[in-house]
Amino acid sequence: MMYLLDTDILVGLLRAMPEAEKSMNNLKEYGIATSAITLHELFHGAFKSKNRDKSLNSVTELAYSINTLDFDEDCARLSGKLKAETEKAGKYPGELDLMIAAVALKHSLKLVTRNKKNFENISGLEIKIW
């Protein structure tokens, strides 16, 4: 099964966290990708960084090194459905997390994250904790 990388593991890579690097090395053989939404979150953080230029360069290098899946009309429909379901259940995780989950679900990917709380109530989403 291929994996979709959430923002937190990519932040771990950018910060050279050994556990993130180890997880990435283990996952690469199965295939990895990230979402355009995740890149949005990374670039947002880089633009807010005290070392803006360095952070932007690091995120840009990472973006060029990984397959990025778009958020398209199918994902928009799916994330809208997920938003309605999670709001009704009182378990709404937030817009960007729903969008990331929709990309994972559309492509039948397991989501790699440490942020289990935000994703655990999304129907059909498989999660791998790194």
Sequence and secondary structure as in RCSB ss.txt:
>XXXX:A:sequence
MMYLLDTDILVGLLRAMPEAEKSMNNLKEYGIATSAITLHELFHGAFKSKNRDKSLNSVTELAYSINTLDFDEDC
ARLSGKLKAETEKAGKYPGELDLMIAAVALKHSLKLVTRNKKNFENISGLEIKIW
>XXXX:A:secstr
  EEE HHHHHHHHTT HHHHHHHHHHHTT EEEEHHHHHHHHHHHHHSTTHHHHHHHHHHHHHHS EE   HHH
HHHHHHHHHHHHHTT    HHHHHHHHHHHHTT EEEES HHHHTTSTT  EEE 
